[in-house]
Amino acid sequence: MCGINGFNFRDEALIKKMNDVTRHRGPDDEGFYFDNNVSLGNDRLSIIDLSENARQPIWNEDKTKCVVFNGEIYNFQELRKGLLERGHKFISKSDTEVILHLYEDKKEKTPEYLNGIFAFAIYDKNKNELFLARDRSGVKPLYYYFDPSTSSGQAKFVFSSEIKAILAHGIKREIDEEALAHYFRLFFVPSPYTLFSGIKKLPPAHYLVYRQGQIYLKKYWDLEDLPEIESPKEIKEKLLFLIKDAVRRQLISDRPLGIFLSGGIDSTSVLGIAAELSAGPIKTFSVGYDIEEGDKFNRDFYLARETSKHYGTIHREVLVTDIDARDNIEKVIWHMEEPVPNSVQIPTFILSKEAKKEVAVVLGGDGGDEIFGGYPRYRYNQLIETYQFLPLFLRKNVLPKFLELVLKKKNLAEKLNTPRGVSRYLLFMGEKSEILSQVLKEGFRKNITEDFLRKNYPENKFKDPTKYLMYLDLFTWLVDESLIRSDKMTMAASLEERVPILDHRLVELAFRIPTKYKVRGKKDNKWIFREAVKKYLPPHILGKEKRGWFPPASKWLRRGMKDFAYSVLSPGYCQDTQEYFDFSQIRKVLDDHISKKKYNLDIIWSLITFQIWYKQFIEK
């Protein structure tokens, strides 16, 4: 796991400056290459082959191609064996070198052969060409800036694992207003946008070629609406084989390894399999909250403690307070670079710092809810589908009034009759227009997200409407809200996180499983996954309904973070943002939350995050 940097001209001081910015991603070593056409840099976190031979950039035999790489390739040993048989010569035992020799044989098809998490750049000296690629699920980030015609008349192309390093080029710091509209609608910025005008994310499952002053992007992998596997027995057998194989591959490390453990079935199953495959006790790490209402917010924390006893792990626990949240939020946002207003970043950041004291690698349970149907919204979507089979007169007039009376919910008719596809996705995932119109000034209330999603993720992609929601989650929320948090917060501590459940073979299998085997009752979410890994789930985990892992952020705002929140959300905190916000209305929204008149956590946290981000990255 590393940080990679580069650009299409020679400047030794500038590439070293970029490396300095990303040093936390790879504090063990650094390497550079320069010629008149390129500058490349790498900050190395040594995980596989700790020797000098694995220092990057790594070159091929005739010194015509080199690679800088961030990530891990889990099938590198099989690939290496085949490359040796075809006559390739290696100087190291690293997975990095395997990518380079594979590229000599497979060219642009190289990413298709890789099982892993990766972002890499290969430089071909003879062609004066750069080839960049990012893994299928977008676990590892990769950003770029491209200006086809600078003042010197030459194209400028810059890439990095982090936006901060690209900003070292003195690029003008301006907000992309389309990205801003998406941010307040979704509470993240979907690929390929970032909030920085001109700086883009390479989307997951894409490669990019830079040659002769132009860039070319292509998607090399996608999910298709293939025939489903109807046999539960066959599904369980395939699923169990693949997750065991994924965990086995991802336990390979030349540095100490542990597991982030929650009270959920995903990380528990990863631990169970790892314990079965390991000779000695495993180190596990969990986070909880030091708060009076601890039982409510620490249910997963207590379950994880029981699980650690069940498997005899060496267990470490961290308790986070409201003061910890206040004192770390600015550091968290600096490391995130892109504003993602989710308070879970803070405990992840603190837990990663603690875990790094004992291990260099952790395995996590990321991705299981998105591909196996764990979130309540998938069940709600199924209920809406059933409701919409009822006669129209019942749906429009009779039932909504009755249900609103019984359930005490407003606007049920509108919600229950929302058409499938993007509109329904935003019903679950989008911030409501009423609150946005209250805090955002008129020029910044663009509602463009629905069209963006339809254009990039066609609604006819899957016949099954719930499978389509999972597909949207996989390529939007999971990548640009969840996985980006995991990467930035662990790498802030120079800690590598691996995600076995997002092995692309498991993802492909998951999209051939009928929704009826995933989405069932409250305590039956991810049914087929539970059944497949049942032997690894202790009794205290089986039969538990899905619980979100939520910090007590609402209470933090009313306690130790209260004065901080009022300061950050005042017009004087950051003068330039008065262009975007009605601060008198923001004050009312915050007052209503603090007094418990209304629950406004989501919009408040998004505003706090944006304000701090703007002050750190734009105002500066």
N, C-alpha and C positions, 0 to 999 in steps of 0.2 A: 504494500500500500504506500502510495507516494503522492507527491505533487508534481505535475508536469507543466512546463511553460515553453513558449516558443513564438517566433515571428519570422517574417520573410526578409530580413536584412541583417547585417552584422552590427551588433552593438554589445560589446562584452559587459560594459557597466550596467546596461539596462536589463540584460537577462539575469545578471547576478542580483539586481534589485528585485526582479520578479521572484526569484528563488528565496530571497530574504523574506518576502511577504508570505510565501507559502511554507516556510520552514516548519511550522507546527505539524504539517501533514507528513513530513519526513525528516526527523531530526538526526537520523543516524549517519547520513552521508549526503553528499551532493555531487553532481557531475554536470559538465557543460560540453557543448560543441559549437564552434563558430566557423562559418566561411562567409564569402561575400553575399551569399543568397539566403542564409538562414542563421538563426541563433536558437539553440535548444538548451533547456535546463531541466534538471530533475532533483527533487528533494526526496531522499529515500528513507522509508520506514522498512527496515530489513525484516522479512518474515520467512521467505524461502531462499536458501543458499545465502548465508551471511558473509560469504567471502568477498574479497576484492573483485573477483572475476565477474560478479553479478552487478557491479557498479554500472549505472546508466549515464549516458546513452551506450547501448550495446550495438556492436557492428557485426555485419555478416563477414564471410571469409575474405572477400576481395575488397572490403571497406567501401562499397558503393552504396550501402543502405544502413541506416541505424534507427533505433527505436527508443522512445521514452514512454513509460508505461505506469499507470496507476491502477491497482486492482489485484485480483488473483485469478489464475486460470486453473480450474480444478481437474481438467482432463489433460494437463500438460505432459504427464508421464507417458500416456498412451500416444499422444501426438509426437512426442520426442522420439519414441521408439520407431515410429513410422518414418520420421524424417532421417534418422540415422540409417535406416535400411535403404533410403533413397540417396544416401551419400552426403548428407549435410554434416558439417563438423561443428561441434560445440566447444566453447571454452568454459562454460559454467553449467550448473545444474538448476538454473533458475527458470521459472515459467516465462519470464520476459524474453529470453533468447528464443524460446519456442515460437512466440508470436512472429518474430522477425523472419525466421527460416520458413515458417508456414506461409508468410506473405510472399516469399520468393517463389513458392509453388502455386499459391492460390490467388494471389493478387487481391482484387476487391472482394472476393468471396471469403477471405480470411475470417471475418467475424462469424460467419455461419458455422464454422468448425469449432468455435470456442465455447466451452462450458465454463462460465465464470462471471465475475463482475469486473468491468474494465472500461477504461478510457485510455486510449493510446494514440501516439502520432509516430508515423514512419516517414523518414526523409530519404528520398531517392536522389542521390547526387547527380547521376547521369541525366535524369529527366528533369532535375530541379523541380521536384514535385513533393507535396506533403499529403499523406493519407491519414485521416483521423477517423476513429470509430468509437462508439459508445455501446455498452452492453444492452441487451434486449429489454430489461425492465428499468433501466435508468438508475441503477444502484449507485454508480459512480458518476459524478458531474463532469461536464466538459463545456466550457464557454468559449466564445470567439467574437472577435471584432473584425469587420471587413469594410474597408473603404476602397472602392475600385479606382478612385482617382484623387490622390492627395495633391497638395499644392506643388509638390515636386514632379507631379505627373505620373508617379509610380503608385501601384496598388499597395495597400497596407493590410496585412493579415496577421492577427495576433490570436493566440489561444492559451488557455490556462485551465487548471483545475478550480481556480477561484477568480471571481470578478475583481477582487482587490488587486491582484497582480496585473490585470489588464489596465486598471486605472492608473498604474504606475507609468503608463505611456503618456500621461497628460491629456487623455481623451476628455472632451468637454462633458461635464456631469449634468446631464439633463434627463428629465423624466419622460418616459414613453407614455403618452396619455392613453393609448389603447390598453397598455398593460395595467395602468392605474385603474381603469374601468373594470378590468377583470379582477384585480386585487380586491376591490371593495365588494364585488359581487360574489366571489368564490373564497376569499380570504387566502388566496395564493395566486401566483402568476403562472399560467399554463405555458408549456413549451410551444413555440421556440422563443417566446418573449422573456425578457427580464424587465425590471422597472427602469433600467438604464437604457436610454435611447442609444441605439447602435450596437449594444452588446446583446448577443443571442446565446441561447442554450442550443447545443446540438441535441436534437430530440433523441429519446431512447430508440434503440434498434435502427440507428442511422449511421451511415458513414459520410464523410466529407472529403473531397479532393480539392486541393489548391494547386492550380497550374496556370502558368502564363497570365497571371493577374486576374484569374477568375476562380470562383468556387462552384462546386457541384455537390449537391446533396442527394442521397438516395436511401430509402428505407429498405433494409435487407431482411427484415423478419416481421411477421404480423400473425395474428390469430384469425382463423377462418371458421365459418359456420359448417363444420364437418359433421358427418353422421355421428350420433351419440351412441355411447356404449350403454346398453340397456340392462346388462347383468350386474347387479350389485356385487356379486361374488368376484367377477372379473375386475371390476373397478377397485375393490378393496385390495385385491392381490397386486394389481399394477401400482396403486397408490403407495402401499406399504413398501414395495420393492424400491420405488423411486425415492421416497423420502429417506429410507435407510441408506441408499446409495449416495444421496446428496449429503447427508450428515457425515457419512464415512469419508467422502472426498474432502469435505470442508474441515475435518479434524486434522488434516495434514498441516503442520506448522513447525518451523524450527525455533519458535519462540513460545513462551507460556500462553496457554489458551484457557478461556472460561466461557460462561454462558450468562447472558442477561435473563433473569428468571422473573416472570410475573405469575399471577394466579390463573392464567389462561391455559387453554389446551395446546396452543401453538408452541410456546417456549417449553412447556412441560413435556410435550412429545419429543421435541428436539433433545432435551436433557435425558429423557428415558432412553432414547436410541444411543446417544453419546455415552451414557453410562454402560450400556450393554457392550459397546465397542471399545471401551477404554479399560486399561489395566488398573489404574489407580483412581482415587477420588477426584472429582471435578470441582473446580472453583465456580461458585455461582454468586451473582450480585443482584440485589433488589433494592428498590427505593420506596420509602414511605413518607408520611407527613406528620410532623410534630404539631398537632392541633387538637383542640378539645374534642372535636367531633371525629376523632381518629377512626372509630369503628366504621363510619360511613365511607371514608376516603381510603382506608387501609385494608379493605377486604382482600384485595389481591396481594398486598404485602404479607398479610397473615397466612394466606393460602400458599404463597411462595415459601414461607418459612416451614410450613408443614411438608411441602414437596421436597425441600432440601433435606429434611430429616428422613423422609421416605427413601431417598436415594443416597443418603450419607455423604452429601457434598460438603465442601469447605465453604461455608456460606458467609457472605459479607452483606451488611445492611447499612443503608444511609437514610437518615431522617432529614427532611427539608422543612424549613420554617418560612414564615412570611418575610422575615428579615433576610434570609438567604435569597428569596425570590427578588426582593428589592435590590440587594447588593450585587446580583449576578445578571440581571436582565440586560443591562447595557453591554456586557461582555458577550452574552448570548447573541444579541442582535448584530454585533460586530462580526462574529464568526459566521452567522447565517448569511450575511451580505444581501440576501433577498428577504424582504419582510414577510415572514410567515407567522401570523398571530396565533400561535398555539402555545399555551403556557406550559405544556409538557416538555418543551425544549429545556426549561430550567432544571427540572430534576434529571433529565437525560444528561445534560452538561455536567452537573455535579456528580452523578453516578459514574460517568465516564472518567472523570478526574480520579475518583477513588479506585476504580477498577484498574486503571493504568499503573497504579502502585504495585500491582501483583501480576498482571498479564499484559500481553501486547495485542492479543486477538480475543474477540468475543463472538459467540454465535447468538443470534436473536430469532424471534418468531415472526418477523415482519412478513406481511403478504397473505397470511392464511385467511384473514377475514374477507379480503377482496376477491380471492379466487375460489374460495369454498363457501361463500355466502354467510359470513358471520354477522354482518351488520343488520340491525333492525330494519333499515330502509328496504332491504331486499324482501323481507317478510311483508312490510307495508305495501310494497309494490305488487306482490302477489295478491294481497287482499283487495287492492284497487282494481286489479285485473278481474277478479271474481265479481266485484261490485258492478263493474261496467258491463257485465253480461245480463244484468237485470233490465227489465223494461224501462224505457226512457222516462215515462211519466213518474215512475217510482223514484228514479235516480234524481230527477230534477226538482221534484216538489215534496213528496211525502217523506221519504227516508232521511234526507239531510236535516229537516226540521226536527224530526224525532231524535236523531242521533246527536244533534247539537244540544238538545234539551237533556238527554241522558248523560252524554259524555262531557257536557259543558265546554265544548270546543267551538270556536268561531270559524266561519267561512268553510264549513265542511263540504258544502255542495261544490264549491269551486275546486277544492283539493281532490275530492273523490272523483270528479269528472275531468281531471287533468289528463290530456292525451299522453300516451306512452312516448318514450324517447327522451329527447333533450328537455322538453318542458317538464316532464316528471322528475328528471334528474335534478333540475334546478329547484323543483319543489322541495326536495330533500336537502340539497347542498347549497343552494343560493341564498344570499342575504336578501331580506325583503326590501322592496323599493321604498316603503313608508319610512323606515328608519334612515335609509340612505338619503332620501330627500330632506330629511330633517337636519342632517349634519354636513352634507356635501353642498357646496354652492352649485348653482344651476348649471354652469358650464361643464361640470365634472360628474354628471349623473348619467352618462351614456349607458344604454342597455344594449351592449353589443355582444355579450358573452354567448347568448343563445345562438346567434348566427355563426359565431366562431366555432362552437362545438359541432353544429350541424355540418358545417363545411369540412371540418377536419375528421369527424367521426360519424360517417353517414348512418342515418337511423335504420337503414335497411341492411346493415351489416349482419345482424342476427335476427332470426325470426322470433326467438324467445326474448321478450322485453326485459326480463330480469337479467338474463345473460348480457344483454346490451348495457345495462347499468353497471355490471361488473367490469365489462370491457372499458367503459368510460372511466371508472374508478382506477383501473389498472394503468391507463395511459395518461391520466390527468392527476387526480388527487394523490394516488399512491406515489407517483414520481415526484411531483412538484410541491407537495405538502408534507408527506410522510417520510419518504426515503431521503429527501434532501435534509430533513431534520436529523435523521439518524447519521447520515454521513458527516454533516458539518459539526454536530455536537461530539461525536466520537473522535473525529480527526482533530478537533480543537485540543483534545487530550493526547494526540498521537496514538490513538487506539483504533485498530481495524475491526469493523463489524462485518460479519458474514451472515447471509440470509438463506439458509438451506431450502425453505419452503418456496422461494422464488427461483429455484433451479428451473430453467426454461422447459425442461421435459415435464416437470410437474404442472407448470402453467398450461402447457399444451394439453395435458391430460385433463386438467380441471375444466377446460372449455369443451370437452367432449362428454362431460358428466351431466345428465339431465338435472335441471333445477329442482325437480321434485326430490332428488336425493341429497340436496344441499339445504334447501330452505324449508323448514318445517315449523314446529312450535317454538315458544320462547326458550325452553330448555333443550331444544332439539336442533339448535342452529348448527350448521356444518355437520349434519348427521353422518354423511358418508365418510367424512374425515375422522370424526370421532370413532366410528366403527372400525376404520382401518387401523387406527393407532391405539385402540382401547387398552391393549395390554400394557401400554406405557403410561396410562393415566391412573393415578392413585384414586382410591374411593372418594376422597374429599374433593376431587376435581370433577369426577363423572357426574353428569346430571345437573351441573350448574348452568344457569342461563348466562348469556353474554352480558358482561359488564364493561362499560367503557373505562379506560384508565385515565381518569380525570383528576388533576390536582385541584386542591381547594382554592382556585384562583379567585373566585367570587368573594371568598372570605378574606383572602390576602388583601384585596382592594379595600375592604372595609376595616382592615386592621393595619398591619405593618407597612403596607404599600399606599395607604390612603393619601398622605401628604405628598408622596412622590407622584401619584396619579394626578392630583390636582395641579401640581407644578408642570408636569409634562403636557397636560391638556389645557394649559393656559396660552393665550395668544402671544405672550411675551417669551415663551420658551424657544420658539423658532419663528422668527418674524415672517419668513417667506411662505410658510404654509397657510397664512391667512388668505392667500389666493384661493385655496381649496376648500376651507372649512368655515362653517358658521360656529364660532367658538361660544357664543351665548347659548346656542342649542346644545353643543357638546357639554357645556356646564350643566344644563338641565338633565341631560341623559345620565351624566355621572352622579348628580345629586339624587336622581330617582333610584339609581342602583344602590348607592351608599345607604339611603334611608329605607331600602327594601320595598319601595313603592313599585318598582319594576325590576325585572331581571334583564340587565343590558350588558352582560359580560362580553359577549362576542364582539359587538361593535366597539366597546370601550377598549378591549385588548388590541383590536386591529388599529385603532387610532393611536394608542400609546406606542405600539410597535412602529407604526409609520412615522410618528413624530421623532422618535429616537433614531430610526434609520435615516430619516432626512437630515437630521442634525449631524450625524456621523459621516454620511456619504455624499450628500448634495451640498449642504450649506458650507461644508469644509472646503 
